[in-house]
Amino acid sequence: GDFLCSLCNVSAPYDYLGTAPPYAKSIVLLEKAYVMKDPFAQGKEGHLVLGATCCLCDRSVCLGQDCSLFYTKRFCLPCVLQNIQEFPAEIREEVAKKKPLEKPR
């Protein structure tokens, strides 16, 4: 299938959705993620994690810092901002440095 970030619209075909890609046997991911085989790995065990699903609102988001963050689970940035007081100070400071998401019109 195709992965599509619901925030920045980046898209790419994915080969696997889950925590243990069969072609990356040494890897166990901490979240259910959209993964593709690394096209540059040339037969070696390679993978690229494209994105995951926000644990609060279920939207698909890429791992770009303007779209999501991982803190015990994956959160999309809008959910982080809506629940910012629930996060520790380090995360709040990091999010405060980010530019606000532009709302598409």
C-alpha positions as CSV (number, residue, x, y, z in Angstrom):
1,G,0.0,0.0,0.0
2,D,0.9,3.7,0.1
3,F,1.7,5.5,3.3
4,L,0.4,9.1,3.4
5,C,1.2,11.6,6.2
6,S,-2.1,13.3,7.1
7,L,-0.2,16.6,8.0
8,C,2.4,17.2,5.4
9,N,1.1,14.9,2.6
10,V,4.4,13.1,2.1
11,S,3.7,9.7,0.6
12,A,5.6,6.6,-0.2
13,P,4.9,2.9,-0.8
14,Y,5.3,0.7,2.2
15,D,6.1,-3.0,2.4
16,Y,5.1,-3.7,6.0
17,L,3.0,-2.4,8.8
18,G,3.9,-3.6,12.3
19,T,6.8,-3.9,14.8
20,A,9.1,-6.6,13.3
21,P,9.7,-6.3,9.6
22,P,10.5,-9.7,8.1
23,Y,13.4,-8.3,6.0
24,A,15.0,-6.6,9.0
25,K,15.4,-9.5,11.4
26,S,17.6,-7.6,13.9
27,I,15.0,-4.9,14.4
28,V,12.0,-4.7,16.7
29,L,10.3,-1.3,16.6
30,L,8.7,0.3,19.7
31,E,5.6,1.1,17.7
32,K,3.5,-0.3,14.9
33,A,5.0,1.6,12.0
34,Y,4.9,1.8,8.2
35,V,8.2,0.4,6.9
36,M,9.7,0.0,3.5
37,K,12.8,-1.9,2.3
38,D,15.7,0.4,1.9
39,P,16.1,0.9,-1.8
40,F,19.8,1.8,-1.3
41,A,20.7,-1.3,0.9
42,Q,21.8,-3.4,-2.2
43,G,20.7,-6.8,-0.8
44,K,21.8,-6.1,2.8
45,E,19.3,-5.9,5.6
46,G,18.0,-2.3,5.3
47,H,14.7,-0.6,6.1
48,L,13.2,2.9,6.3
49,V,10.5,3.7,8.8
50,L,8.1,6.1,7.0
51,G,5.6,6.8,9.8
52,A,3.1,5.6,12.3
53,T,-0.3,6.3,13.7
54,C,-1.0,8.9,16.4
55,C,-2.0,7.0,19.6
56,L,-4.7,9.6,20.4
57,C,-6.5,10.5,17.1
58,D,-5.4,7.6,14.8
59,R,-4.2,9.8,12.0
60,S,-1.2,8.6,10.0
61,V,1.8,10.8,10.5
62,C,5.4,10.8,9.2
63,L,8.4,10.9,11.6
64,G,9.2,14.5,10.5
65,Q,9.7,16.7,13.6
66,D,7.0,19.1,12.3
67,C,4.4,16.3,12.1
68,S,4.9,14.0,15.1
69,L,7.0,13.0,18.1
70,F,7.6,9.8,19.9
71,Y,7.3,9.9,23.7
72,T,6.5,6.4,25.0
73,K,4.1,6.4,22.0
74,R,3.6,8.3,18.7
75,F,1.7,11.6,18.9
76,C,0.9,13.9,16.0
77,L,1.9,17.5,16.7
78,P,-1.7,18.8,16.9
79,C,-2.4,16.2,19.7
80,V,0.8,17.2,21.4
81,L,-0.2,20.9,21.3
82,Q,-3.7,20.1,22.6
83,N,-2.3,18.1,25.5
84,I,1.0,20.0,26.0
85,Q,0.6,20.2,29.8
86,E,0.6,16.3,30.0
87,F,4.2,16.2,28.7
88,P,7.3,16.7,30.7
89,A,9.1,20.1,30.7
90,E,11.8,18.9,28.2
91,I,9.2,18.0,25.6
92,R,7.2,21.2,26.2
93,E,10.4,23.2,25.7
94,E,11.3,21.3,22.5
95,V,7.8,21.8,21.1
96,A,7.9,25.5,21.9
97,K,10.9,25.9,19.6
98,K,9.1,24.4,16.6
99,K,7.3,26.6,14.2
100,P,3.5,26.4,14.4
101,L,1.9,24.2,11.8
102,E,0.4,26.1,8.9
103,K,-3.2,25.3,8.5
104,P,-4.1,24.4,4.9
105,R,-6.9,26.6,3.6
